Structures are given as C-alpha cells and as structure tokens.
Amino acid sequence: MNQPDRIVVEPGILDGKPIVRGTRLSVEFVLGLLAQGWSETDVLRNYPSLTHEDLAACLQYAAETGP
C-alpha cells in the first residue's frame, strides 16, 4: 500500500489538515473514531466512502508523522 496516494493535504480543505483523498474526512477524525473504540466495520458502515485501505493509510500516516 502506498499511503501518499490516499492521504493528501489540500490548503483549501479543512485548513490544510491531512485528509483521505476524495473526502473531507481528516486523518485526525478517522483516528479519533478508532481511538474511541469504533471498529473498522463501524467506521466503514458509517462512512461508506472509506475503505479498509484508507483506514490503514491513516494509521500508517500517524505512525510515520507521530511524536
């Protein structure tokens, strides 16, 4: 999986926060759902524009850019 293909930063969308390509969902938002205990199934059911690969890209992005 190539995470840069899925996670983008566009200055005009969400003040330039990293988002999942083709959505207005920030990486921070997706990770927050997972941190709150949402399962992958829950996230994908509630946000059908996301895929398993998008969730994996969010986790990879966080791991590569985290503290």
C-alpha positions as CSV (number, residue, x, y, z in Angstrom):
1,M,0.0,0.0,0.0
2,N,1.3,3.4,-0.9
3,Q,-0.1,5.8,1.8
4,P,0.8,9.0,0.0
5,D,-1.7,8.1,-2.7
6,R,-4.5,8.0,-0.2
7,I,-3.6,10.8,2.3
8,V,-3.4,14.3,0.9
9,V,-3.0,17.9,2.2
10,E,-5.0,20.5,0.3
11,P,-4.8,24.0,1.7
12,G,-8.4,24.8,0.8
13,I,-9.9,21.8,2.6
14,L,-10.1,21.6,6.4
15,D,-7.4,24.3,6.8
16,G,-4.8,22.1,5.2
17,K,-5.2,19.1,7.6
18,P,-4.3,15.7,6.1
19,I,-7.4,14.1,4.7
20,V,-8.4,10.9,3.0
21,R,-8.2,11.6,-0.8
22,G,-11.7,12.2,-2.3
23,T,-13.3,13.0,1.1
24,R,-13.5,15.8,3.6
25,L,-12.5,13.4,6.4
26,S,-9.3,14.2,8.2
27,V,-6.8,11.6,9.3
28,E,-7.3,13.1,12.8
29,F,-11.0,12.5,12.7
30,V,-10.7,8.9,11.5
31,L,-8.1,8.1,14.1
32,G,-10.3,9.7,16.7
33,L,-13.1,7.3,15.8
34,L,-10.8,4.3,16.2
35,A,-9.4,5.7,19.5
36,Q,-13.0,6.0,20.8
37,G,-13.4,2.3,20.2
38,W,-15.2,2.2,16.8
39,S,-14.4,-1.0,15.0
40,E,-13.3,-0.9,11.4
41,T,-16.7,-2.3,10.5
42,D,-18.4,0.6,12.3
43,V,-16.3,3.2,10.6
44,L,-16.9,1.7,7.1
45,R,-20.6,1.3,7.7
46,N,-21.0,4.9,8.8
47,Y,-18.6,6.4,6.2
48,P,-19.1,4.3,3.1
49,S,-16.7,6.4,1.1
50,L,-13.9,5.0,3.1
51,T,-12.2,1.7,2.5
52,H,-10.0,-0.7,4.6
53,E,-7.0,0.7,2.7
54,D,-8.0,4.2,3.7
55,L,-8.1,3.3,7.3
56,A,-4.7,1.5,7.0
57,A,-3.3,4.6,5.3
58,C,-4.5,6.8,8.2
59,L,-2.7,4.5,10.7
60,Q,0.4,4.4,8.6
61,Y,0.4,8.2,8.3
62,A,0.1,8.6,12.1
63,A,2.9,6.2,12.7
64,E,5.2,8.0,10.3
65,T,4.4,11.5,11.4
66,G,3.6,11.0,15.1
67,P,5.7,12.3,18.0
